[in-house]
Amino acid sequence: MKSNQHTISEVRLIYRTKIKASDRSQVKCSKDAFDIFMESWELDSTEHIQEFKLMLLNRSVRVLGISSLSKGGTTGTVVDVKLLMQYSIKSSANAIIMCTITQVVTYSQVNLSWQ
């Protein structure tokens, strides 16, 4: 008899946090999400670089983390959906908020929908 032996790579999805759940920021409305995103942006570069970020949330709508998925030029940026899904799965996110910015704005200039 011939024995079948296969070499297969192990796939591991790992997310580690050092922040207690009670210390995480909570998103209660679109203004909260806007403020948290704005804290994470390098505002000096937003006029000439478009960037796409992902906010990962748990069931209590507390922020697990923010990740920059893509940076582009002045007219756009391309996001790999596989990376978006990978970050969501790794962090065990129950919800995500996606955001892109091309120039410095104030909250009153932004039309956000909250669902």
Secondary structure by P-SEA (a helix, b strand, c coil): cbbbbbbbbbbbbbbbbccccccccccccaaaaaaaaaaaccccccccbbbbbbbbbcccccccccccccccccccccccaaaaaaaaaaacccccccccccccccccccccccc
